[in-house]
Structure formats: C-alpha cells, structure tokens
Amino acid sequence: MRLTLFFLFIQLTIYSQSSLYKPFCNNPSWTVVSTSFGMSAYETYQYQTDTIIGSYSYKKIKNVNSSSFALFREVAAQKKVYQYDLANSMDFLYIDFNLNYGDSFNLTIGGSVYSLTVCTKDSMLINGCYHNKVNLSNNGGFNSYNFVEGILSEINPLNPFRWPGDPQVYTTCECHNGQFYYDNLGSPFAPFSCNLSCTPPTPCSVINSQEDLESYLQFTIYPNPISSVVNIEDSQNELHTAKIDIKNILGESVHNSSFISQIDLAHLPPGVYFLTIRTGYKLNTIKFIKQ
C-alpha cells in the first residue's frame, strides 16, 4: 500500500508540474552541436529583438553563425507556440503542447507542411521541474520532430528534426535571461561544450512572471476530498462563460460541461481527479480526491 501511494505521489507531482506551461521566450540562447564520425561543430542561437507584425509581437531567434532566423510568439495560457512566415506573410501554429499520443498535427518547417502523428508524449525533468515533451513522426518514430516546453527542442530550436544516422544534432545548453536553464553536456567519454556565458541556474518556477500569473484563473473547490458533489467558488466572478473538464489519473475525461457551481460526481469510482476550468486565454487545474 505504501509503495502504491509513493508511486501515486510521483505521478501527481509530474502531472501537476507538467500541466503548467513553461515559456521559452525569456531572452533565450542555445548552443547546438552537430557530431559526425567523431567530429563536432557548434552553433549558437540567440534572441535578437522583438518584431511587431500587425497586432502581435514576435521574438527574433537567430543563428549567430549564419543569416538564418525565425520569428516566434507563444501564448502561455494555451500552451501554443506560433511562428511567422515572412515569405508568405502569415502567422501559423508551430507546436501545440496540448497534443496527446496519437493526435495528428500539420507541422510547418521551412515552408513545407508535414502531416505527422504524436508518436510519444512524455515529461522531461529540467532544472527541478517537469516539462512536456512531444515527438512527432510519420513513420512510427524512426525519425521525428522533437519539441520541449521551456527550451523549444532538445535538437535545434530552428530545426527540431531528429535523424537516427549521422550527423547527430543536440542542444547542449540553453539559458533564460542570462541564467543557465538546461544542459546536456554529453558523457565523460564524449563531452559536449556550452559556448554560452551564463550564470548558475535558480530553481525552476512554474510561474515565471506577473503576466503568467494573470493567465491563471482564480477559483477554489470544496470539499476536498469529496464524497459526491464538488462545489466551485468563483471568487473573481469570471467563470460564467468558462468550460469545465475533469480527468482521472490516466488523463481520461470523465466530465465536460459549461460552467456550473456544483457537479454531482457520485457515479465516479474513488480516486484522484483533476478539474480544469478554461475561459478565453486563461485556465487553471486543481487536484481533488473522490472517496
């Protein structure tokens, strides 16, 4: 019983941390290594400036070793990253971290569109917090496109393609606001280098700014644990147009509705559940126990 509770606690920790989005657009910089036949070549990618196009502000991420760059914006409350295509003057969805295993997604890379499927959805521990990781593929994962919250990709922020042969490409380190955030320095037998001058990291925080804090809905539920009915208290009077979704520990939806202040869950088996309320760009998730 104790062992079961221990593993349940670990699952809840991973779920609660990975359910909150970790942005990467905090003045980021990356070192990327390409290895082939024992030789290594390094490139540095850095945030350059904000670019205003229409009503949106994009972060210009540039390869400082070449002229290539990309324009990104992210909507933290939606867990989505968008990119602007200068050649076609269009804004498109680059990656959606709400994707689950088996979901289909049209990925746009270099002006080409690829019809892919989520081959793996996982959590990755970075700097003390779990980050959502999504791999997309059209051949079962033999080669794939890799995306990670907070660092954009373990491969390359501008080209997240993972190929099983040579060359092998890795993000060796990434910094936010001049502080180390992620490192993958290889092994003692094949060490990588980090060509960034950053200060030591501080512990990961799932809420990174007042702007992020304001993107989360403020509400409470009671009682907790529940026996049948869960009550939702709308302390900020902002939930009248909201949607409610309740999932079990396996991520399966067991209730979905427009906002109501009382929900009868007597039919559900005992266990741990997660109640998410979303309205517009704002959301929040609260864990509760059904006895």
HELIX and SHEET records of a PDB file:
HELIX    1   1 ARG A    2  SER A   18  1                                  17    
HELIX    2   2 ALA A   76  GLN A   78  5                                   3    
HELIX    3   3 GLN A  210  GLU A  214  1                                   5    
SHEET    1   A 8 MET A  90  ASP A  96  0                                        
SHEET    2   A 8 LYS A  80  ASP A  85 -1                                        
SHEET    3   A 8 PHE A  69  VAL A  75 -1                                        
SHEET    4   A 8 TYR A  56  ASN A  63 -1                                        
SHEET    5   A 8 MET A  39  ILE A  53 -1                                        
SHEET    6   A 8 PRO A  28  SER A  36 -1                                        
SHEET    7   A 8 GLN A 168  HIS A 176 -1                                        
SHEET    8   A 8 GLN A 179  ASP A 183 -1                                        
SHEET    1   B 5 SER A 104  ILE A 109  0                                        
SHEET    2   B 5 SER A 112  ILE A 126 -1                                        
SHEET    3   B 5 CYS A 129  SER A 137 -1                                        
SHEET    4   B 5 SER A 144  VAL A 148 -1                                        
SHEET    5   B 5 PHE A 161  ARG A 162 -1                                        
SHEET    1   C 2 GLY A 186  SER A 187  0                                        
SHEET    2   C 2 ALA A 190  PRO A 191 -1                                        
SHEET    1   D 3 THR A 220  TYR A 222  0                                        
SHEET    2   D 3 VAL A 229  GLU A 233 -1                                        
SHEET    3   D 3 GLN A 262  ASP A 264 -1                                        
SHEET    1   E 4 SER A 253  SER A 258  0                                        
SHEET    2   E 4 LYS A 243  ASN A 248 -1                                        
SHEET    3   E 4 GLY A 271  THR A 279 -1                                        
SHEET    4   E 4 LYS A 282  LYS A 290 -1                                        
END                                                                             
